[in-house]
Amino acid sequence: MELTDSKRFQGAAKALARLHEAVSKEKLSEIERDGLIQRFEFCFEIMWKCGKDYLYDREGLDVASPKKVIRCLREVGIFSDVETEQALKMVDDRNLTAHTYDEDMAKELAERIVDYELLLQEWYRKMADN
């Protein structure tokens, strides 16, 4: 079965579309910002798991953590060095959102999600094209 045929990969496409919808809004209320952060969390979770599937199916690598998946994706050419650094920062931000809530951190993260969304879209595209 092709990666793009998997339910997880199809779910990632839908999640990325929903994230893009939220990122595209001009000005977010607090509730919308919280929704943006939740969409980011969900997208990140499904994308690292798609990366894990990709590495196992295409490369025969069994990798169990988000940061290891990202490093391995760099090794197989999905991520550049710069993208790897950004993706590793994205893991740290995702971990922060899961454990704490701070208004200032939420505002800063919402701004970074705009860049993260571009990286997530590119990540998806590169895996789909390989």
C-alpha positions as CSV (number, residue, x, y, z in Angstrom):
1,M,0.0,0.0,0.0
2,E,1.2,3.5,-0.9
3,L,1.8,5.9,1.9
4,T,-0.6,8.4,0.3
5,D,-3.3,5.7,0.4
6,S,-3.0,5.2,4.2
7,K,-5.8,6.6,6.4
8,R,-3.2,8.4,8.5
9,F,-1.8,10.2,5.5
10,Q,-5.2,11.1,4.2
11,G,-6.1,12.4,7.7
12,A,-2.9,14.5,7.6
13,A,-4.1,16.2,4.4
14,K,-7.4,17.1,6.0
15,A,-5.7,18.3,9.2
16,L,-3.3,20.5,7.2
17,A,-6.2,22.0,5.3
18,R,-7.9,22.9,8.5
19,L,-4.6,24.4,9.9
20,H,-4.2,26.4,6.7
21,E,-7.7,27.7,7.1
22,A,-6.9,29.0,10.7
23,V,-3.5,30.4,9.7
24,S,-5.1,32.3,6.8
25,K,-7.4,34.3,9.1
26,E,-6.3,38.0,9.3
27,K,-6.9,38.6,13.0
28,L,-7.7,36.0,15.6
29,S,-9.8,36.3,18.7
30,E,-8.5,34.5,21.8
31,I,-10.8,31.5,21.1
32,E,-9.7,31.4,17.5
33,R,-6.0,31.6,18.6
34,D,-6.6,28.7,21.0
35,G,-8.2,26.8,18.1
36,L,-5.2,27.5,15.9
37,I,-2.9,26.1,18.6
38,Q,-5.0,23.0,18.9
39,R,-5.0,22.5,15.1
40,F,-1.3,22.9,15.2
41,E,-1.0,20.3,17.9
42,F,-3.1,17.8,16.0
43,C,-1.3,18.4,12.7
44,F,2.1,18.0,14.3
45,E,1.0,14.7,16.0
46,I,-0.3,13.2,12.7
47,M,2.7,14.5,10.7
48,W,5.4,13.0,12.9
49,K,3.5,9.7,12.8
50,C,3.2,9.9,9.0
51,G,7.0,10.5,9.1
52,K,7.4,7.4,11.2
53,D,5.3,5.4,8.7
54,Y,7.3,6.8,5.8
55,L,10.6,5.9,7.4
56,Y,9.4,2.3,8.1
57,D,7.7,1.7,4.8
58,R,10.3,3.4,2.5
59,E,13.5,3.1,4.5
60,G,13.0,0.1,6.8
61,L,13.7,2.3,9.8
62,D,11.7,1.8,13.0
63,V,11.8,5.1,14.8
64,A,9.8,5.8,18.0
65,S,10.0,9.5,18.9
66,P,9.2,12.8,17.1
67,K,12.8,14.2,17.3
68,K,14.3,10.9,16.1
69,V,11.8,10.8,13.2
70,I,12.8,14.4,12.2
71,R,16.5,13.6,12.4
72,C,16.0,10.5,10.3
73,L,14.0,12.4,7.8
74,R,16.9,14.7,7.4
75,E,19.2,11.7,6.8
76,V,17.0,10.4,4.0
77,G,16.7,13.8,2.3
78,I,13.2,14.9,3.3
79,F,14.4,17.7,5.4
80,S,17.3,20.2,4.8
81,D,19.5,21.2,7.8
82,V,17.4,24.4,8.2
83,E,14.1,22.6,8.0
84,T,15.4,20.0,10.6
85,E,16.3,22.8,13.0
86,Q,12.8,24.4,12.5
87,A,11.1,21.0,12.9
88,L,13.0,20.3,16.1
89,K,11.9,23.7,17.5
90,M,8.4,22.8,16.5
91,V,8.6,19.7,18.7
92,D,9.7,21.8,21.6
93,D,6.8,24.2,21.0
94,R,4.4,21.3,20.7
95,N,5.6,19.9,24.0
96,L,5.1,23.3,25.7
97,T,1.5,23.6,24.5
98,A,0.7,20.1,25.9
99,H,1.9,20.9,29.4
100,T,1.4,24.6,30.2
101,Y,-0.8,27.5,29.2
102,D,0.6,31.0,29.3
103,E,-1.0,33.9,27.5
104,D,2.3,35.4,26.2
105,M,3.5,32.0,25.1
106,A,0.3,31.4,23.3
107,K,0.6,34.7,21.4
108,E,4.2,33.9,20.4
109,L,3.4,30.4,19.4
110,A,0.5,31.5,17.2
111,E,2.9,33.7,15.3
112,R,5.4,30.9,14.8
113,I,2.6,28.5,13.7
114,V,2.4,30.5,10.4
115,D,5.9,29.4,9.6
116,Y,5.4,25.9,11.0
117,E,2.3,25.5,8.8
118,L,4.5,26.1,5.7
119,L,7.0,23.5,6.9
120,L,4.3,21.0,7.7
121,Q,2.8,21.5,4.2
122,E,6.3,21.0,2.6
123,W,6.9,18.0,4.8
124,Y,3.7,16.4,3.6
125,R,4.4,17.2,-0.1
126,K,7.9,15.8,0.0
127,M,6.8,12.5,1.6
128,A,3.9,12.3,-0.9
129,D,6.2,12.9,-3.9
130,N,8.8,10.3,-2.8
